């Protein structure tokens, strides 16, 4: 499980990425499933499991972690002021968390899956 190998700060970064995608309107409801591969209700289900996220197999949890962090790091535009209201780490640290998680998950590259 890649997620369980992250440190506390990195896990919280993942949590913050999932929450911002769920709770903000950066991705319109009409595009949500197309861009992320699941709907908002499914993301709510993933967040309801927090902090016990088992990403050991391909499935919704792994997809949610990958695609939400990817959107935060590379897809949506979050202003610096908004960033500070959602995140306790810098953009660079969020990207580093994404790359670390992806490597631990066995991905040779990052991006939408």
CORQUI-V668084 format. One record per residue. N is the residue number from 1. RES is the residue in one letter. OMEGA is omega in degrees with one decimal (999 if undefined). Layout:
{{N	RES	OMEGA} {N	RES	OMEGA}}
//
This chain:
{{1	X	-179.3} {2	X	-177.6} {3	X	-177.7} {4	X	178.8} {5	X	178.0} {6	X	175.6} {7	X	-174.7} {8	X	-179.7} {9	X	179.4} {10	X	177.1} {11	X	178.8} {12	X	175.7} {13	X	176.4} {14	X	-180.0} {15	X	-179.7} {16	X	177.4} {17	X	178.8} {18	X	-177.2} {19	X	-178.4} {20	X	178.2} {21	X	179.8} {22	X	-166.7} {23	X	179.2} {24	X	-176.0} {25	X	177.8} {26	X	177.6} {27	X	-179.1} {28	X	-179.7} {29	X	-180.0} {30	X	-179.2} {31	X	-169.1} {32	X	-177.3} {33	X	-179.9} {34	X	-177.5} {35	X	-172.4} {36	X	179.3} {37	X	177.7} {38	X	-178.9} {39	X	-178.6} {40	X	-180.0} {41	X	177.3} {42	X	177.9} {43	X	174.6} {44	X	178.9} {45	X	178.3} {46	X	-179.8} {47	X	179.0} {48	X	178.9} {49	X	-176.0} {50	X	3.0} {51	X	-177.3} {52	X	-179.9} {53	X	178.9} {54	X	-179.1} {55	X	-175.2} {56	X	179.7} {57	X	172.5} {58	X	-178.6} {59	X	-173.9} {60	X	-176.4} {61	X	179.1} {62	X	179.2} {63	X	-179.8} {64	X	179.3} {65	X	-177.3} {66	X	-171.3} {67	X	177.0} {68	X	178.6} {69	X	178.4} {70	X	178.9} {71	X	179.9} {72	X	-176.0} {73	X	-170.2} {74	X	-172.3} {75	X	-174.6} {76	X	-179.5} {77	X	178.9} {78	X	-178.7} {79	X	177.9} {80	X	179.4} {81	X	178.6} {82	X	179.4} {83	X	-177.8} {84	X	179.6} {85	X	-178.8} {86	X	-168.8} {87	X	176.9} {88	X	178.5} {89	X	177.8} {90	X	175.1} {91	X	-179.3} {92	X	177.8} {93	X	176.9} {94	X	177.5} {95	X	178.5} {96	X	176.4} {97	X	179.3} {98	X	-178.6} {99	X	177.7} {100	X	-179.9} {101	X	-178.4} {102	X	178.5} {103	X	178.7} {104	X	179.3} {105	X	178.1} {106	X	178.4} {107	X	177.9} {108	X	176.0} {109	X	178.5} {110	X	178.6} {111	X	-179.0} {112	X	178.1} {113	X	999}}
//
